[in-house]
Amino acid sequence: MTVHDLNQLLLVCSLVLLIAVAAVRISSRSGLPSLLVYLAIGVLMGQDGIGGIHFDNAELTQVIGYAALVVILAEGGLGTKWKEIKPALPAASALALGGVAVSVGVTAAAAHYLVGLEWRQALIIGAVVSSTDAAAVFSVLRRIPLPARVTGTLEAESGFNDAPVVILVVSFSTAGPVEHWYVLLGEIALELAIGAAIGLAVGWLGAWGLRHVALPASGLYPIAVVAIAVTAYAAGALAHGSGFLAVYLAAMVMGNARLPHWPATRGFAEGLGWIAQIGMFVLLGLLVTPHELYDDIWPALVIGLVLTMVARPLSVVLCLVPFRVPWPEQALMSWAGLRGAVPIILATIPMVNGVDASRRIFNIVFVLVVVYTLVQGPTLPWLARTLRLGDGSEASDLGIESAPLERLRGHLLSVAIPDGSKMHGVEVSELRLPAGAAVTLVVRDEESFVPLPSTVLRRGDELLVVATDPVRDAAERRLRAVGQGGKLAGWLGTGGEDSGRR
């Protein structure tokens, strides 16, 4: 490749990124998941579109897709709140295991008896489309004010169910007879256990290290967090465990560890997540050949209808019976089983392994994902309102960034008071911060001043709080408690422990 070729490649890539970023505006205003916009860009650049690019390397697509999925899962884990996901873990685990089994069985039967596919092809499709997509779930659900139990269950399910589905797809795509079901169950359980153990260990060690080692530049913290998450994936995969589960859990542990410079880290991870989504979806759009899709539209619609209206609701109902989840929440979870890039990426596995009719499997999955994402994504807010599951009363969380002062054994906490925070209207003295912590500066309307104990805080204010090392965590807990429960937080049982002065 010459320098001229490199310049042209960089120009094309930058233009694609700019177009994709502009397309986010379209998807956010229309309610469409962004994956559809990015897929459309890839299709338009392909051999049947205006770009005329011929691309058919399924193996390269699979490798890049896996790498992008690692970044997306890491970003999702960093944004997952433990307090929301903890009560939902049993239900999410049941959906990620039992729900996948039910969906595979029902969808494969429909593909065999209604569409006429051979059993191996039907099982592959059933396994491929049984995985909910983390990118689609994260991007859609975090724009809808749903109860924490619903959001936590769906996000955890999307992070957990990739591992069993990958094992099933690889097993069904391997030449020779399919292994006995109990062998597959054993492999799934073992890989999940190994991946979970490695992910939790790497996440804990990474969080401990970042909180006790002062890096020379704040910009290194985001890079270190992402590197630790990717390390968890690599270690889990090399240990023959679930690398996807490992990276999700490691990122979730670090995301709830109150790391230094957290807002910057979160923004960096979100930016990487967007780049990964854009690159992955555009590449998948390039891989598809639109003129080959016509014969597979009807089979895709039939299989997708059974998956959406029968398999997914049945798996939700059966798996959530022990948890006594209300029917409205079950209905929303049934409709919110979004498919996205993960099924399309998994559909490249039979193509790489040379399975008969693998191109048709890919086309069916592609059409199914596009059509039913187009139907489900925009209608989720309407369904949530119809079922009266909107939860807009929860106070906004505070954005707090910490800068360690190693020599002084102290910390600077930068606190932003967002709209909806119950810290609005609270006097500085009413924060009741622990001894060793104090509000030293307030920035309001682009002007800064040193507050008095009687200074009333307002939404939009930015506070600079100085805390000694022993009370740093207690000060942050107190600030978050007041942000969520107001000046009486702690006394009314809101926001956790009240460690302030009396």
N, C-alpha and C positions, 0 to 999 in steps of 0.2 A: 504494500500500500504506500503510495506516494504522499507527500505533504499536501498536495492539492486534493487528493482523494480524502484525506483525513479532514481537511477543512470543509469539504462538501458534506461529509458524514456529520460533523459537528453542527453544521448549519441545519441539516435536516432534523437532527435530534432536538436541537434547541427550538425549532419551529414547532415540532410535535409537542414538546413540553408546554410551550406557550399556548398552543391551541387547546391542549388538554386542561391546563389550568383555567383558561377562559370557560371551558365546558363545565367546570365545577359550578359556576354561577348558574348555568342552565339547569343542571341536575338538582341544585339546592332549591331553586325557585319552583321547579316542576314536581319535586318529590321523587323523581326517578333516581334509583341507585346509580352512582357514577359509573359503575362497570359497563352499563349499556352504552354510555357516551364513548367510553374508551374503546370498547369493542367495535363500535361504528367507525371510529377513526381508523382502526386497524383494517377493517373490511374495505374502507374507501381507499386505503393505501395499497391494497392487495391487487392480485392479478385481474380481478373482475371490476376493480374500481378505477378511479382517476389516476392513482399512483402507478398501477401496472407492475407492482413488485411481485415477483414469483418467489414464494417461500413455502417449503414443504418439509422442513427439518423438525420432525416431531421430537426427536431425542434432545435437541438443543432447547426446544420449547419446554420440555419437561424439566430439564436442569434449571433453566432460568426461572420457571414457574415455582419450583421448589425453593429456590433462593429468595424469591420475592415473598413467598408465603411465610418463610421464616421471619422476615422483616415485619410483615403484617401482623403475625401472631405476637411478636415482641412488642409492637406498638399497642396492640390490643391488651396485652397483659399489663403493660405499664399504666394503662388508663382504667384498669379494673379495680374497683374499690373492694377491699376485703370485707368490710362490714356489710356490703350488699350481697356479695357472692357466697359468704360463709353459710347463711341459712339455706341457700339454694344448691349447695354442693351435692347432697344426696339425690335430689330430683334431677339435677343436670347429669350426674353420673348414670342414673337409670336411663335417661333419654339417650345418652351417648353410647350405651351398650345395648340395652333391651330395645330401645327405639330403633337403632340401626338394624337389628335383627328382624324386627317386624317389617320395617320399610323394605329391606332387601327381599324378604319372602313374598310380600304382597306385590311389589313392583315387578319382580322377576316373573311371577305367575301371570301378571297382566301382559308383560312383554312376550311371553311364550304363547299363551292361549289367545290373546286378542290381536297381537301383531304378527305372530307366526315365527318369531325368532327361535333359533336353537337354544337349548337350555344353557349352554355355556355363555352364549352372547347375552341371553336374558339375565343371567346371574351377574354378569359384568355390569350391565346397565343398572340393574337393581342396586348393586353395591356403589357404583359411581355416584348416582344421584341421591343416595341416602345420607350423604354428608352435607350438613348445613355449612355455609361459607362464612368464615370469620370476617372477611372484609365487608361483605354485604350486610351482615348482622350488625357489626360495629357502626358502619356508616349510617344505617337507617335507624336503628334503635336509639342511638344517642341524640337523635333530633326529636324524639318523641318522649314526652314526660310520662313514663309508665311507672307503675309500682316497682320498688326495688327488687321484690321477689321475682317478678316476671323478667325484668331486664337481666338480673343476675343469673337466672336459670338459662336463658337463651344465650347469653354471652359465654357462660361456662360450657354449655353444650357444644357451641361452635368451636371452642378451643380444645375440647376433649375428644370429639368424635372423628377427627381426622385420622387418628392412629388405627382404630379398628377397621375403618374403611380402607385405608391404604393396604393393610394386611389382606383383606378380603379380595381387593382388586388384583393385587399381585398374585395371590393364590389361584384365582379364577383365570388369570391370563397366562399362567404357566402351562407349558405343554405337558400332556399326560393327564391322568385322572385327578380330579379334585380331592384333596385330603378330606378325611372324615371330619365331621363338624366338631367333635370334641377336641381334635388336634388343633383346629383353628382357634377354638375358645381358649385353649391353653396358651397358644402363641400370643393371642391378644392380651390375655391377663398378664403374662410375663413381660411383654414389651411395655405395657402401661405401667407396671410396677417399677421396672427399671427406669423408664423415662421420668416418672414422678419423683423417684428418689434422687436421681441426678439433678433434675430441675430445681427441686427444693434446696438441695445442698449447694449447688452453684449460686443460686439466688441469694441464700443466706450469707455465704462467704463473700460474695461480691458486695452486698449491702454493707456488711461489717467492714470490709476493706475500704470502701469509699467514704465511710463515715469516720474512719480513724486515720486515713492517709490524706494529707493536704496536698492536692495537686498544684503545680505552679501556675496554672491558668484555668479559669472557670470553663473555658471552651473544651477542656479535656474531659470534663465530667460526662457530658452527653455521649462522647465517643466511647468512653470506658463502659458506660451502661449498655450500649448497643453491643459492644464487643463481648461483654460478659454474657449477654443473652444468646448471641451466636455461638459462644463457647459451649453453652448448655446444650444447644441443638447438636453440635458436632460430637460432644462427649456422649450424649444419649444415643445418637445413631451409631457411633463406633462401638458402643457397648451392646449393640443389638437391641436397644430399647426404642421407645418412641421419641424421636428427636423433636417432633412437633409439640408433644405434651411437655417435654423438658423446657423448651424455649418459652412456652406460654407461662408455665409455673415460675420459672426463674424471673421472668419479667414482672410477673404479678408480685412476687416477694419483694423485688427492688422497688416497684411502684408504690408499695405501702410502707416503705421503710424510712420515709422522710429524709431523703438524701439531700446533700447540699446542692444548691442551684437547681432545684427541681423544676421550676417553670421553664428554664432554658432547656433542660433535658427533655421535658415533655414536648416542647415545640420542635426540637430537633428530631425526636422520634416520629412525630406526626408528619414532618416534612419527608423523612425517609419512607414512611408508610405510603404517602401519596405518590412518591416516585416509583415505589415498588408496584403499586396498583396500576399506575399509568403504563409502565413498561410491560407488565404481565398481560394486561388486557389488550393492549395494542398488538402485542406479539401473537396472542391467541386469535385476534381478529385477522391478522395476516395469514395464519395457518389455515383458516377456513376458506373453502372455495364456494362462493354463494350459488353458482349455477348447479352445483351438485346437491344442493339442499332440498330441491323441490320434491323429490320422491320420498324424502324422509320427514316432511312436515306433518303429514297425517299420523304416522306412527309416533312421532314426538308428542303431538297433542294428546293422543290417547294415553300414552304412558304417563305423561305429565298430569293429566286429569286424574288418573288413578292414584298417582303419588300424592297430589295435593288434596284431593277430596276423600280418599280412603286410607291410604297407607300412613300418611303423616297424622291425621286425626286419631286413627286407631292406635298408633304407637304412643301418642301423647296420653290418651285415655288409659291404656293398659299400664303404662309405666308410672303414671302419677296417682294411681289408685291408692297406694299406701300413704300418700302425703296429703290427702284430702284437700287438694287444690280446688278452689271454686270453679264452677263451670265457665264463667266469663273469662277467667284467666286461661283455662284450658283451650277455649275457643281461639283466643288471641295467639297462644303458643302454637296451635295447629296451623294457623294462617301465616305465622311469622317464621316458618321453617324455610328461610331464604336460601336459594342455591345461587352460586356465583362462579368465580373463577376456579375454585377447588374441583368441582365435578369436571369442568372442561380439561383441567390439567390432568386429572386422574384418567380421563378418557384417552390421553396420549400413551398410557402404559400398555394397553393391548396393541396399539400401533407400533410401538418400539419392539414388543415381543413377537410381532408377526401373527397375531390372532386373525383367523378368518373373519372377513367382514368388519375389520377393525375401523376402517374409514367410515363405514355406515354407523357404527356405534358412536364415533366422534360426532358425526353430523346430527344424529338424533339427540345426543346430549346437548350440543350447541343450541339447537332450535328450542329444546325444552327449557334450557336455562334462560334464554332471551325472552321467550314468550311469557313464561310464568313469573319471572322477575318483573317484567313489565306490568303484569297484572297485580302481583302481591305487594310490591314495594309502595306504589302510590296510594294504595287503599288501606295500608296499615293505620295511618292516623285516623281515617274515617271510622275504621272498625274499633279502634281504641275509644273514640268518643262515643260511638253507638253502645259499646259495652260498659261505658262509664268507668273506664280504667285510667283516665288521665290523672296524673298526680303532679299538679303544678304548685302545690303548697310547700314543697320542700325548699328550705332556705338554700341559697347559693353558697357553695363552699368558698373559702378564702384561698387566694393564690399567695402562697408564702414561699419566699426564697431565702435560703440561709447561706451566709458567707462565713466560714470558720476563721477565727482569729487565733491561730495556734499559740503565738507568743504571749498573748494576753489571756489565754484560756477563756475566751468569750465568743459570742456569736452576734451577728447582726441579722435580724429578721426583717425582711421587707414584706409588708402586709398591704394587700390591695383590697379595699372594701367594695364588692360588686353590688349591682342592683339586686335587691332581694335579700341582702344580708341583714340580719337582725342586730348587727353592730351599729346600724344607723340610729342615731339618737341617743347613744350611750355616752356618758361622760368618761373621760380618761380614768378618773378615780374609780369608776364603777367597773372597770375591767378586772380589778382585783388580781393583778398579776402577782406571781410569787416574789418573795424578797430576793433581790438579785436581778430583777428584770424591770425595765422601765421604757415608756414611750419617750423617745428623745426628739423626734422631729415628725411634723405632719406636713404633707404636700397637698395643697387644695387649690384648684383652679390655677395650676402652674406657679403657685407661690408657696414658699416653705416658711414655717415658723415653729418655734419651740412651744409645745402645748402646756397649758396650765392643768392642774387636776380637774378644774371645772370645764375644760374645753369639751364641747359636744362634737362627737365624730359624725361624719356624714357619708352617704354613699358617694363613691368616687374618690374618697380620700386615700392617700397612700401613707402608711406609717412606717417609721424606722424604729424598731424595738431592739434595745441592747439587752442581752441576757448572758449571765455567767454560765460556764459550762455545766455545772451541776443542775441548774434549773432550766436549761434550754428546752428540753422536751416538755416539762410542765408548763412553761410559758406558751409553747405552741398549742398544747392541748387546751389551755385556757382560752386562747384567742379563737380557736376553732369552736369551742363551746359557746362563747358569746356570739360568734357569727351565726350560729345555728339556733341558739336558744335565747338570745338577748341578755340583758343585765342580770336576770334571775337564773341564768344557766347554772346548773349544779344544785342549787336549792330546790329547783323544780324537777330535778332528775334528768335534765337534758344535757347533752354534750359531754357526758362522762364525768370524771372526777373534778371536783372543784378544789383546786390546790391554791387558791388565792388567799390574800390577806383578809382578815376579818376586821 
